[in-house]
Amino acid sequence: MKKLPIIATAGCLALSLALCGCGGQASSSSTSSTTQAASTQAEPTTAALDTPIKASTKSGDLEISVEGFVNSPRMREQFATSDKITDSKTVGVLELVVKNVSFQEKNSSDPDYIPLDDAMYATDSKGISMDPMNSAIDYGEYAAAAGAYFKCPQGQTKRAAVLYVVDNDLAQVTVHVGNTTVAVPVTQEQ
């Protein structure tokens, strides 16, 4: 009879180990499925200037190419009083080429207008998001995109100028389109 408690203890120990083993396998497979889900997300990539980047939004698809970023004293003078631009700031112009593949704003009085900030945003050299100016005028061959919003019907490709108030000494901007980033050196208007 003295063997019975030893057998019972050994049985409980075996049962405990078996249950712990199942729990470990369950968490292992859940970790595996979590890792699998994370690996199916797109990896961040970089693109060069003038490279078309596909952007999907809830209203359709666009292709965006970043052509440059120019600090413009002329634009600064144009907006200095109305937009309260201080001496340490200037107006930077993000130059884009946008192809409207299938974008159509469904709840808009004019479905051909594209809010570019649905597909992209820009950050300064410190990684801080920059807000587009709500004012704009055409910049050479680039159509004004006040508030990063401009007209481009489906099937068309247009140039767009998005204006930002930036520090005078800003040297680089990064444009984010989905998981793709474009490093854009800041040039001075000639």
N, C-alpha and C positions, 0 to 999 in steps of 0.2 A: 504494500500500500504506500510505502514511502516513495516509490517510483512515480506514482500518479501526479503529485505536485510538480515534480521535475518535468514530466511529459507535458502537463498543462502549461507550465511556464515556458517551455520550449515552443509549444504550439502558439501561445500568445505572442511570443517573440517573432516567430516565423510569420504570423498573420500581420503583425505590426510592420515588419520589414516589407512584406508584399504590398501593403497599403501605401507605405511611404514610396515604394518604387513606382506604383501606379501614379501617385500624385506627382512625382518627379517627371514621369513620362508625359503626363498631361500638360504640365507647365512647359516642358521642353517642346511639345508639338505646338502649343500656343505661341511660344516664342518664335518657333520656326515659321508659323503662318504670319506673325507680325513682321518678321524680317522679310518674308516673301512679299508682303503687301508694300513695304517700304521700298523694296528693290524694283517694283513695277512703276514707281513714280519716276518721272523724267529727271535725269541728272542735269544739273546746271551746266550750261555751255556758254562759250563766248563767240562773238562774231566780229568780223572786221567791218569798217565803214563801207557803205554802199552794198552790203549784203542783204538781200531780201530775207526777212524773218517772218514766218507764219505766226499769226496771232488769232486764237479762237476766243470769241466772246459769246455771251448769251444771245446776242442779236446777229451773229454771223461771223464770218472770217475775213481777215485783212492780211495783207503782206506789207510790212513796214521796213523801209531801208533808211538808215541814219546816214545823212551826207556830211553833217558837220555841226559845230556850235561856234557861233561868232559873237564876240562882244561888240556891240554897236553903239558908238558915241552918238551917231545920228538918231537912233531910236531912243537913246537916253534923253537927248534934248527934246524929242517929240513928246515924251511922256513924263518928263521931270516934274512938272508942276501938278499935273492931274493925278499921277500915281505916287507922289511924295517920295521920289527917289533921292536918298541922301548922297552926300559927296563921296562916301566910301563904296557906293553901289553903282552899277551900270545895268543896261539891259542886254541880256544874252538871247540870241536867236538860235533855237534848235531847228535845224534844216532837215526835213524828212521827205521821203517819197512814199506815198501811201496808195496801195492798190486795194480797191474795194472788191473783194472776191465774191462775198455773199452777204455782206452786212446790210441790214435794214432795221432801223429803229421802229419797232411796232407801235409804241405808244407816243408817237411824236406827230406834230402837225406837219412836219417835213421829214419823211423817213430817210432822206438822203444825207442828213447831217450826222456826222460821226463824232461821238465823244471819245477822243483818242485816249483819254485816261482810263477807259474801260479796257484798253489793250496794252498800255505802256505807262511808264513813269520815269522821271529822271532824278538822279541824286547828285549832290555836289561831291567834292573830293573827300569830305568827312563822312560820306554815306548818308547824309540827311536828305530826305525827299524835298524836292523843290516844287513849289506851287506855281502853275502857269498864271500869267497875268490875265486879267479879265478884259484887258484892252489889247487891240492889235490893229495893225495895218499891213497891207501886203509888203513883202520884203523881196524886191526884185521879182524873180520868177516864182517865188513861193507865196501861196495864198495865205491870208491871215487866218490864224486859228485861235481866236480869242477864247481863253479858258480851255485851250486844247480841243476846241470844238470847231469843225469846219465841214463844208459841203463837198461830198464826193459820191455821186450815184454809183450803184452796182455796176461792175464791169469796167469802171474807169480807173485811171491812175493819175494822181495829182501830186504836186509838191505842196507842202504845208510848212508854215513858219509858226512855231510855238515860242512865245516870248516869256522870259523869266527875269525877275530882278535878282541880280547876283553880285557877289563881292567883286570889286575891281580886279583883284589879284587871283581870281579863280583860274586854275590851270587845266583842270580836267573835269568832265561830267561823265557819269555812267548812265546809259539808257537801258532800262529793263523792259524787255518784251517777253512775257511769259517767263520761262526758265532761262532765257538767253540774255546776256548782257553785252553791251557795246561800250568800250572805253573810247571817249571822244575828247581829243585834245581841244582846248579852247583857243581859237585864233582871234586876231584883232581885225576889225573891219578895215578895209583898204580904201 
